[in-house]
Amino acid sequence: MDKLVRSIKFPIVFDSEKLQNDLKKIINENWIDHYNTDCYSGKWNSIALMSQNGKSDAIYASPTNNEKLVATEILNSCTYFKEILDGFLFEKTAVRLLQLAVGAEVKPHSDNCLGYEDDSFRLHIPIITNSDVEFILDGTRLIMNEGECWYIDANFTHSVANRGTQDRIHLVIDGVRNEWTDAMFYKEAPQEQFVKPIPVMSDEQKQLVISELRRMNTPMADEMIKNLEQ
């Protein structure tokens, strides 16, 4: 068994009551269906707390240019979410709430270049969850409880199914590695355990990645498409 890091449960616990109080303030706002429609069944939707244009319906996880994120119109009312984000001293590239409805499933997939070894990373903070949510990462089930803070190496194949009786809602933060995050990550696992896995993608997964890269429409994305299509 290799020792590559798939996930980290950080020794941080946020106040689940405060998280849920902030969620109540915006639960009736306009949540947008996730754009990767081939990737899931049931209801999976999102709302942005930060985005490049400051709009909460801009839920794309991959920035299309180098513009910095700014708070969306709903973040100002969410004082605890803002406090959490201010406490993470790194550049954010996406900050969203993701809601997976009862009975919904996200199919097995991997996200391109979203592991710490890529100088980028994704954090999950569960706000509402239940014991019947099945989050599978590289064949292993992760139990992520309300208020916990998890790193998930999304380069590895992962899937999630909500088999419970209440919707699952996570605060999901994508960020850029820096010295502050190095200290945070390497305290939990040595640097040599953050190595890019050799990707094994099905044709369906490959087409999902290619369609997302086409949407980005950048020279680097075009080059990656060329490599994937070889």
Secondary structure, 3 states (H helix, E strand, C coil): CCCCCCEEEEEEECCHHHHHHHHHHHCCCCCEECCCHHHEECCEEEEEEEECCCCCCCCCCCCCCCCCCEECCCHHHCHHHHHHHHHCCCCEEEEEEEEECCCCEEEEECCCCCCHHHCEEEEEEEEECCCCEEEEECCEEECCCCCEEEEECCCCCEEEEECCCCCEEEEEEEEECCHHHHHHHHCCCCHHHCCCCCCCCCHHHHHHHHHHHHHHCCHHHHHHHHHHHC
